[in-house]
């Protein structure tokens, strides 16, 4: 298996793990989880949010985050901010949700701190 392929797989698994943690944390806090995907459909952006009409927030939104050629902490930050943005949260509730998400994501971020998480 090539190094690039291994890195792609590792990053995809990390992305999936982070998304599961975010979804579970949001649900425990009483929020619906948005759909997460990668990459965004819009070329040249790191994160985009698409809201579907006719449904409530969260599950009716898609947060797309670019993973390729980005540091892992930047990817995770966009996942967190996307989750906050789809619910249109304001302080202090936004701060409370961010803090809870980062606390749950810390083990995933710490695991990536010892290796370069950029995908070629």
LUMKOL-467618 format. One record per residue: chain; residue in one letter; x, y, z of N, C-alpha, C in turn. Coordinates in steps of 0.05 Angstrom, whole numbers, plus 5000, padded with zeros to 4 digits. Layout:
N
<site ch="A" aa="A" n_east="X" n_north="Y" n_up="Z" ca_east="X" ca_north="Y" ca_up="Z" c_east="X" c_north="Y" c_up="Z"/>
...
This chain:
120
<site ch="A" aa="X" n_east="5017" n_north="4976" n_up="5000" ca_east="5000" ca_north="5000" ca_up="5000" c_east="5018" c_north="5025" c_up="5000"/>
<site ch="A" aa="X" n_east="5012" n_north="5044" n_up="4983" ca_east="5028" ca_north="5068" ca_up="4981" c_east="5024" c_north="5086" c_up="5005"/>
<site ch="A" aa="X" n_east="5044" n_north="5103" n_up="5010" ca_east="5042" ca_north="5121" ca_up="5033" c_east="5019" c_north="5140" c_up="5030"/>
<site ch="A" aa="X" n_east="5014" n_north="5150" n_up="5006" ca_east="4992" ca_north="5169" ca_up="5002" c_east="4966" c_north="5156" c_up="5007"/>
<site ch="A" aa="X" n_east="4963" n_north="5131" n_up="4997" ca_east="4938" ca_north="5116" ca_up="5001" c_east="4933" c_north="5111" c_up="5031"/>
<site ch="A" aa="X" n_east="4954" n_north="5103" n_up="5045" ca_east="4952" ca_north="5098" ca_up="5074" c_east="4944" c_north="5124" c_up="5088"/>
<site ch="A" aa="X" n_east="4955" n_north="5146" n_up="5080" ca_east="4949" ca_north="5172" ca_up="5093" c_east="4920" c_north="5180" c_up="5087"/>
<site ch="A" aa="X" n_east="4911" n_north="5175" n_up="5062" ca_east="4883" ca_north="5181" ca_up="5055" c_east="4864" c_north="5165" c_up="5072"/>
<site ch="A" aa="X" n_east="4870" n_north="5140" n_up="5076" ca_east="4853" ca_north="5122" ca_up="5092" c_east="4853" c_north="5131" c_up="5121"/>
<site ch="A" aa="X" n_east="4876" n_north="5137" n_up="5131" ca_east="4878" ca_north="5146" ca_up="5159" c_east="4862" c_north="5171" c_up="5164"/>
<site ch="A" aa="X" n_east="4865" n_north="5190" n_up="5145" ca_east="4851" ca_north="5216" ca_up="5148" c_east="4820" c_north="5211" c_up="5146"/>
<site ch="A" aa="X" n_east="4812" n_north="5194" n_up="5127" ca_east="4783" ca_north="5188" ca_up="5125" c_east="4772" c_north="5176" c_up="5150"/>
<site ch="A" aa="X" n_east="4788" n_north="5158" n_up="5162" ca_east="4779" ca_north="5146" ca_up="5187" c_east="4778" c_north="5166" c_up="5210"/>
<site ch="A" aa="X" n_east="4798" n_north="5184" n_up="5211" ca_east="4798" ca_north="5205" ca_up="5231" c_east="4774" c_north="5224" c_up="5227"/>
<site ch="A" aa="X" n_east="4768" n_north="5231" n_up="5202" ca_east="4745" ca_north="5248" ca_up="5196" c_east="4719" c_north="5235" c_up="5206"/>
<site ch="A" aa="X" n_east="4716" n_north="5210" n_up="5199" ca_east="4692" ca_north="5195" ca_up="5208" c_east="4690" c_north="5194" c_up="5238"/>
<site ch="A" aa="X" n_east="4713" n_north="5189" n_up="5252" ca_east="4712" ca_north="5188" ca_up="5281" c_east="4704" c_north="5215" c_up="5293"/>
<site ch="A" aa="X" n_east="4716" n_north="5237" n_up="5282" ca_east="4709" ca_north="5264" ca_up="5292" c_east="4680" c_north="5270" c_up="5288"/>
<site ch="A" aa="X" n_east="4669" n_north="5262" n_up="5265" ca_east="4641" ca_north="5267" ca_up="5259" c_east="4623" c_north="5252" c_up="5278"/>
<site ch="A" aa="X" n_east="4630" n_north="5227" n_up="5284" ca_east="4614" ca_north="5211" ca_up="5303" c_east="4614" c_north="5224" c_up="5330"/>
<site ch="A" aa="X" n_east="4637" n_north="5233" n_up="5339" ca_east="4639" ca_north="5246" ca_up="5365" c_east="4622" c_north="5272" c_up="5366"/>
<site ch="A" aa="X" n_east="4624" n_north="5288" n_up="5345" ca_east="4608" ca_north="5313" ca_up="5344" c_east="4578" c_north="5307" c_up="5344"/>
<site ch="A" aa="X" n_east="4570" n_north="5288" n_up="5328" ca_east="4542" ca_north="5280" ca_up="5326" c_east="4531" c_north="5271" c_up="5353"/>
<site ch="A" aa="X" n_east="4546" n_north="5253" n_up="5366" ca_east="4537" ca_north="5243" ca_up="5392" c_east="4536" c_north="5265" c_up="5413"/>
<site ch="A" aa="X" n_east="4556" n_north="5282" n_up="5413" ca_east="4557" ca_north="5304" ca_up="5433" c_east="4534" c_north="5323" c_up="5428"/>
<site ch="A" aa="X" n_east="4528" n_north="5330" n_up="5403" ca_east="4506" ca_north="5348" ca_up="5398" c_east="4480" c_north="5336" c_up="5407"/>
<site ch="A" aa="X" n_east="4476" n_north="5310" n_up="5401" ca_east="4451" ca_north="5297" ca_up="5409" c_east="4448" c_north="5296" c_up="5439"/>
<site ch="A" aa="X" n_east="4469" n_north="5291" n_up="5454" ca_east="4468" ca_north="5291" ca_up="5483" c_east="4460" c_north="5319" c_up="5494"/>
<site ch="A" aa="X" n_east="4468" n_north="5340" n_up="5479" ca_east="4462" ca_north="5367" ca_up="5487" c_east="4434" c_north="5376" c_up="5478"/>
<site ch="A" aa="X" n_east="4420" n_north="5359" n_up="5463" ca_east="4393" ca_north="5366" ca_up="5454" c_east="4392" c_north="5378" c_up="5427"/>
<site ch="A" aa="X" n_east="4414" n_north="5377" n_up="5411" ca_east="4414" ca_north="5388" ca_up="5384" c_east="4415" c_north="5365" c_up="5364"/>
<site ch="A" aa="X" n_east="4404" n_north="5370" n_up="5340" ca_east="4407" ca_north="5350" ca_up="5319" c_east="4435" c_north="5353" c_up="5306"/>
<site ch="A" aa="X" n_east="4444" n_north="5331" n_up="5296" ca_east="4471" ca_north="5331" ca_up="5283" c_east="4468" c_north="5337" c_up="5253"/>
<site ch="A" aa="X" n_east="4484" n_north="5355" n_up="5242" ca_east="4483" ca_north="5359" ca_up="5213" c_east="4496" c_north="5336" c_up="5199"/>
<site ch="A" aa="X" n_east="4493" n_north="5335" n_up="5173" ca_east="4507" ca_north="5316" ca_up="5157" c_east="4535" c_north="5328" c_up="5151"/>
<site ch="A" aa="X" n_east="4556" n_north="5312" n_up="5153" ca_east="4582" ca_north="5322" ca_up="5147" c_east="4593" c_north="5307" c_up="5122"/>
<site ch="A" aa="X" n_east="4607" n_north="5322" n_up="5105" ca_east="4619" ca_north="5309" ca_up="5081" c_east="4645" c_north="5323" c_up="5075"/>
<site ch="A" aa="X" n_east="4660" n_north="5311" n_up="5057" ca_east="4685" ca_north="5323" ca_up="5047" c_east="4689" c_north="5312" c_up="5018"/>
<site ch="A" aa="X" n_east="4697" n_north="5330" n_up="5000" ca_east="4702" ca_north="5358" ca_up="5003" c_east="4677" c_north="5375" c_up="4997"/>
<site ch="A" aa="X" n_east="4679" n_north="5401" n_up="5002" ca_east="4657" ca_north="5419" ca_up="4994" c_east="4653" c_north="5419" c_up="4964"/>
<site ch="A" aa="X" n_east="4628" n_north="5423" n_up="4955" ca_east="4622" ca_north="5424" ca_up="4927" c_east="4634" c_north="5450" c_up="4914"/>
<site ch="A" aa="X" n_east="4637" n_north="5471" n_up="4930" ca_east="4647" ca_north="5496" ca_up="4920" c_east="4678" c_north="5495" c_up="4919"/>
<site ch="A" aa="X" n_east="4689" n_north="5499" n_up="4896" ca_east="4718" ca_north="5497" ca_up="4892" c_east="4731" c_north="5521" c_up="4906"/>
<site ch="A" aa="X" n_east="4753" n_north="5516" n_up="4921" ca_east="4768" ca_north="5537" ca_up="4933" c_east="4761" c_north="5545" c_up="4961"/>
<site ch="A" aa="X" n_east="4741" n_north="5532" n_up="4973" ca_east="4733" ca_north="5539" ca_up="5000" c_east="4741" c_north="5516" c_up="5019"/>
<site ch="A" aa="X" n_east="4746" n_north="5523" n_up="5044" ca_east="4753" ca_north="5502" ca_up="5064" c_east="4728" c_north="5490" c_up="5077"/>
<site ch="A" aa="X" n_east="4707" n_north="5507" n_up="5079" ca_east="4682" ca_north="5497" ca_up="5092" c_east="4659" c_north="5510" c_up="5079"/>
<site ch="A" aa="X" n_east="4638" n_north="5495" n_up="5075" ca_east="4613" ca_north="5507" ca_up="5066" c_east="4590" c_north="5494" c_up="5081"/>
<site ch="A" aa="X" n_east="4568" n_north="5508" n_up="5082" ca_east="4544" ca_north="5498" ca_up="5096" c_east="4521" c_north="5501" c_up="5077"/>
<site ch="A" aa="X" n_east="4506" n_north="5480" n_up="5073" ca_east="4482" ca_north="5480" ca_up="5056" c_east="4459" c_north="5472" c_up="5073"/>
<site ch="A" aa="X" n_east="4439" n_north="5490" n_up="5073" ca_east="4415" ca_north="5484" ca_up="5089" c_east="4393" c_north="5475" c_up="5070"/>
<site ch="A" aa="X" n_east="4379" n_north="5454" n_up="5078" ca_east="4356" ca_north="5445" ca_up="5063" c_east="4331" c_north="5458" c_up="5073"/>
<site ch="A" aa="X" n_east="4314" n_north="5466" n_up="5056" ca_east="4289" ca_north="5480" ca_up="5065" c_east="4268" c_north="5460" c_up="5073"/>
<site ch="A" aa="X" n_east="4250" n_north="5470" n_up="5090" ca_east="4227" ca_north="5454" ca_up="5098" c_east="4231" c_north="5436" c_up="5122"/>
<site ch="A" aa="X" n_east="4255" n_north="5436" n_up="5134" ca_east="4261" ca_north="5419" ca_up="5157" c_east="4274" c_north="5437" c_up="5178"/>
<site ch="A" aa="X" n_east="4277" n_north="5426" n_up="5202" ca_east="4290" ca_north="5440" ca_up="5224" c_east="4320" c_north="5442" c_up="5219"/>
<site ch="A" aa="X" n_east="4334" n_north="5456" n_up="5237" ca_east="4363" ca_north="5460" ca_up="5234" c_east="4377" c_north="5433" c_up="5240"/>
<site ch="A" aa="X" n_east="4403" n_north="5433" n_up="5236" ca_east="4419" ca_north="5409" ca_up="5242" c_east="4417" c_north="5388" c_up="5221"/>
<site ch="A" aa="X" n_east="4398" n_north="5369" n_up="5225" ca_east="4396" ca_north="5346" ca_up="5207" c_east="4389" c_north="5355" c_up="5179"/>
<site ch="A" aa="X" n_east="4379" n_north="5379" n_up="5176" ca_east="4372" ca_north="5389" ca_up="5149" c_east="4395" c_north="5405" c_up="5137"/>
<site ch="A" aa="X" n_east="4418" n_north="5405" n_up="5150" ca_east="4441" ca_north="5420" ca_up="5140" c_east="4464" c_north="5401" c_up="5133"/>
<site ch="A" aa="X" n_east="4480" n_north="5409" n_up="5113" ca_east="4504" ca_north="5394" ca_up="5106" c_east="4528" c_north="5412" c_up="5110"/>
<site ch="A" aa="X" n_east="4547" n_north="5403" n_up="5127" ca_east="4572" ca_north="5417" ca_up="5131" c_east="4593" c_north="5402" c_up="5115"/>
<site ch="A" aa="X" n_east="4605" n_north="5416" n_up="5096" ca_east="4625" ca_north="5403" ca_up="5079" c_east="4652" c_north="5416" c_up="5086"/>
<site ch="A" aa="X" n_east="4672" n_north="5400" n_up="5091" ca_east="4698" ca_north="5410" ca_up="5100" c_east="4720" c_north="5398" c_up="5082"/>
<site ch="A" aa="X" n_east="4738" n_north="5415" n_up="5073" ca_east="4761" ca_north="5405" ca_up="5057" c_east="4782" c_north="5394" c_up="5075"/>
<site ch="A" aa="X" n_east="4790" n_north="5369" n_up="5070" ca_east="4810" ca_north="5356" ca_up="5086" c_east="4838" c_north="5357" c_up="5072"/>
<site ch="A" aa="X" n_east="4838" n_north="5354" n_up="5046" ca_east="4862" ca_north="5351" ca_up="5031" c_east="4880" c_north="5376" c_up="5034"/>
<site ch="A" aa="X" n_east="4906" n_north="5371" n_up="5039" ca_east="4927" ca_north="5392" ca_up="5041" c_east="4921" c_north="5411" c_up="5064"/>
<site ch="A" aa="X" n_east="4909" n_north="5402" n_up="5085" ca_east="4904" ca_north="5419" ca_up="5109" c_east="4913" c_north="5406" c_up="5134"/>
<site ch="A" aa="X" n_east="4922" n_north="5422" n_up="5153" ca_east="4929" ca_north="5410" ca_up="5179" c_east="4904" c_north="5399" c_up="5193"/>
<site ch="A" aa="X" n_east="4907" n_north="5377" n_up="5206" ca_east="4884" ca_north="5364" ca_up="5220" c_east="4870" c_north="5383" c_up="5239"/>
<site ch="A" aa="X" n_east="4884" n_north="5398" n_up="5256" ca_east="4869" ca_north="5416" ca_up="5274" c_east="4851" c_north="5436" c_up="5260"/>
<site ch="A" aa="X" n_east="4859" n_north="5445" n_up="5236" ca_east="4842" ca_north="5463" ca_up="5220" c_east="4817" c_north="5450" c_up="5211"/>
<site ch="A" aa="X" n_east="4820" n_north="5424" n_up="5203" ca_east="4796" ca_north="5409" ca_up="5195" c_east="4777" c_north="5406" c_up="5218"/>
<site ch="A" aa="X" n_east="4787" n_north="5398" n_up="5241" ca_east="4770" ca_north="5394" ca_up="5265" c_east="4757" c_north="5421" c_up="5273"/>
<site ch="A" aa="X" n_east="4772" n_north="5443" n_up="5271" ca_east="4760" ca_north="5469" ca_up="5278" c_east="4737" c_north="5476" c_up="5259"/>
<site ch="A" aa="X" n_east="4740" n_north="5469" n_up="5233" ca_east="4718" ca_north="5474" ca_up="5215" c_east="4694" c_north="5456" c_up="5220"/>
<site ch="A" aa="X" n_east="4698" n_north="5432" n_up="5229" ca_east="4676" ca_north="5414" ca_up="5236" c_east="4661" c_north="5426" c_up="5260"/>
<site ch="A" aa="X" n_east="4676" n_north="5435" n_up="5281" ca_east="4663" ca_north="5446" ca_up="5305" c_east="4648" c_north="5472" c_up="5297"/>
<site ch="A" aa="X" n_east="4661" n_north="5490" n_up="5283" ca_east="4647" ca_north="5515" ca_up="5276" c_east="4623" c_north="5511" c_up="5258"/>
<site ch="A" aa="X" n_east="4625" n_north="5491" n_up="5240" ca_east="4602" ca_north="5484" ca_up="5224" c_east="4579" c_north="5474" c_up="5240"/>
<site ch="A" aa="X" n_east="4585" n_north="5458" n_up="5260" ca_east="4564" ca_north="5448" ca_up="5278" c_east="4550" c_north="5470" c_up="5293"/>
<site ch="A" aa="X" n_east="4566" n_north="5490" n_up="5302" ca_east="4555" ca_north="5513" ca_up="5316" c_east="4539" c_north="5531" c_up="5297"/>
<site ch="A" aa="X" n_east="4549" n_north="5535" n_up="5273" ca_east="4536" ca_north="5552" ca_up="5254" c_east="4509" c_north="5542" c_up="5244"/>
<site ch="A" aa="X" n_east="4506" n_north="5516" n_up="5240" ca_east="4481" ca_north="5506" ca_up="5230" c_east="4458" c_north="5510" c_up="5249"/>
<site ch="A" aa="X" n_east="4465" n_north="5513" n_up="5275" ca_east="4444" ca_north="5518" ca_up="5295" c_east="4441" c_north="5547" c_up="5301"/>
<site ch="A" aa="X" n_east="4456" n_north="5564" n_up="5287" ca_east="4455" ca_north="5594" ca_up="5292" c_east="4457" c_north="5601" c_up="5321"/>
<site ch="A" aa="X" n_east="4476" n_north="5588" n_up="5335" ca_east="4479" ca_north="5592" ca_up="5363" c_east="4494" c_north="5618" c_up="5369"/>
<site ch="A" aa="X" n_east="4486" n_north="5632" n_up="5390" ca_east="4499" ca_north="5656" ca_up="5399" c_east="4510" c_north="5652" c_up="5427"/>
<site ch="A" aa="X" n_east="4529" n_north="5668" n_up="5435" ca_east="4540" ca_north="5666" ca_up="5462" c_east="4517" c_north="5671" c_up="5482"/>
<site ch="A" aa="X" n_east="4518" n_north="5659" n_up="5505" ca_east="4538" ca_north="5640" ca_up="5515" c_east="4533" c_north="5611" c_up="5507"/>
<site ch="A" aa="X" n_east="4510" n_north="5605" n_up="5494" ca_east="4504" ca_north="5578" ca_up="5486" c_east="4525" c_north="5567" c_up="5466"/>
<site ch="A" aa="X" n_east="4533" n_north="5584" n_up="5447" ca_east="4552" ca_north="5575" ca_up="5427" c_east="4579" c_north="5568" c_up="5440"/>
<site ch="A" aa="X" n_east="4587" n_north="5583" n_up="5460" ca_east="4611" ca_north="5578" ca_up="5475" c_east="4609" c_north="5551" c_up="5490"/>
<site ch="A" aa="X" n_east="4586" n_north="5546" n_up="5502" ca_east="4582" ca_north="5522" ca_up="5517" c_east="4584" c_north="5497" c_up="5498"/>
<site ch="A" aa="X" n_east="4571" n_north="5499" n_up="5474" ca_east="4572" ca_north="5477" ca_up="5455" c_east="4600" c_north="5473" c_up="5444"/>
<site ch="A" aa="X" n_east="4614" n_north="5495" n_up="5437" ca_east="4642" ca_north="5493" ca_up="5428" c_east="4659" c_north="5479" c_up="5448"/>
<site ch="A" aa="X" n_east="4657" n_north="5488" n_up="5473" ca_east="4673" ca_north="5476" ca_up="5495" c_east="4668" c_north="5446" c_up="5498"/>
<site ch="A" aa="X" n_east="4643" n_north="5439" n_up="5497" ca_east="4636" ca_north="5410" ca_up="5499" c_east="4646" c_north="5394" c_up="5476"/>
<site ch="A" aa="X" n_east="4644" n_north="5405" n_up="5452" ca_east="4654" ca_north="5391" ca_up="5428" c_east="4685" c_north="5388" c_up="5430"/>
<site ch="A" aa="X" n_east="4699" n_north="5409" n_up="5436" ca_east="4728" ca_north="5408" ca_up="5438" c_east="4737" c_north="5388" c_up="5460"/>
<site ch="A" aa="X" n_east="4723" n_north="5388" n_up="5482" ca_east="4730" ca_north="5369" ca_up="5504" c_east="4727" c_north="5340" c_up="5495"/>
<site ch="A" aa="X" n_east="4706" n_north="5334" n_up="5480" ca_east="4702" ca_north="5307" ca_up="5469" c_east="4722" c_north="5300" c_up="5447"/>
<site ch="A" aa="X" n_east="4730" n_north="5320" n_up="5431" ca_east="4748" ca_north="5316" ca_up="5409" c_east="4777" c_north="5316" c_up="5416"/>
<site ch="A" aa="X" n_east="4784" n_north="5324" n_up="5440" ca_east="4812" ca_north="5326" ca_up="5449" c_east="4828" c_north="5300" c_up="5444"/>
<site ch="A" aa="X" n_east="4818" n_north="5277" n_up="5450" ca_east="4834" ca_north="5252" ca_up="5445" c_east="4840" c_north="5248" c_up="5416"/>
<site ch="A" aa="X" n_east="4821" n_north="5255" n_up="5398" ca_east="4826" ca_north="5252" ca_up="5369" c_east="4846" c_north="5272" c_up="5360"/>
<site ch="A" aa="X" n_east="4845" n_north="5297" n_up="5370" ca_east="4864" ca_north="5317" ca_up="5362" c_east="4892" c_north="5311" c_up="5373"/>
<site ch="A" aa="X" n_east="4893" n_north="5301" n_up="5398" ca_east="4919" ca_north="5294" ca_up="5410" c_east="4933" c_north="5272" c_up="5395"/>
<site ch="A" aa="X" n_east="4917" n_north="5253" n_up="5385" ca_east="4929" ca_north="5230" ca_up="5370" c_east="4942" c_north="5240" c_up="5344"/>
<site ch="A" aa="X" n_east="4930" n_north="5261" n_up="5332" ca_east="4941" ca_north="5272" ca_up="5308" c_east="4964" c_north="5291" c_up="5312"/>
<site ch="A" aa="X" n_east="4969" n_north="5300" n_up="5337" ca_east="4990" ca_north="5320" ca_up="5342" c_east="5018" c_north="5309" c_up="5337"/>
<site ch="A" aa="X" n_east="5021" n_north="5283" n_up="5339" ca_east="5048" ca_north="5272" ca_up="5336" c_east="5055" c_north="5266" c_up="5307"/>
<site ch="A" aa="X" n_east="5036" n_north="5268" n_up="5289" ca_east="5041" ca_north="5262" ca_up="5261" c_east="5031" c_north="5285" c_up="5244"/>
<site ch="A" aa="X" n_east="5042" n_north="5287" n_up="5220" ca_east="5033" ca_north="5307" ca_up="5201" c_east="5007" c_north="5296" c_up="5188"/>
<site ch="A" aa="X" n_east="4985" n_north="5311" n_up="5191" ca_east="4959" ca_north="5301" ca_up="5183" c_east="4951" c_north="5312" c_up="5156"/>
<site ch="A" aa="X" n_east="4969" n_north="5323" n_up="5140" ca_east="4962" ca_north="5334" ca_up="5114" c_east="4959" c_north="5311" c_up="5094"/>
<site ch="A" aa="X" n_east="4939" n_north="5313" n_up="5078" ca_east="4934" ca_north="5292" ca_up="5058" c_east="4944" c_north="5303" c_up="5031"/>
<site ch="A" aa="X" n_east="4960" n_north="5288" n_up="5017" ca_east="4971" ca_north="5297" ca_up="4991" c_east="4950" c_north="5295" c_up="4969"/>
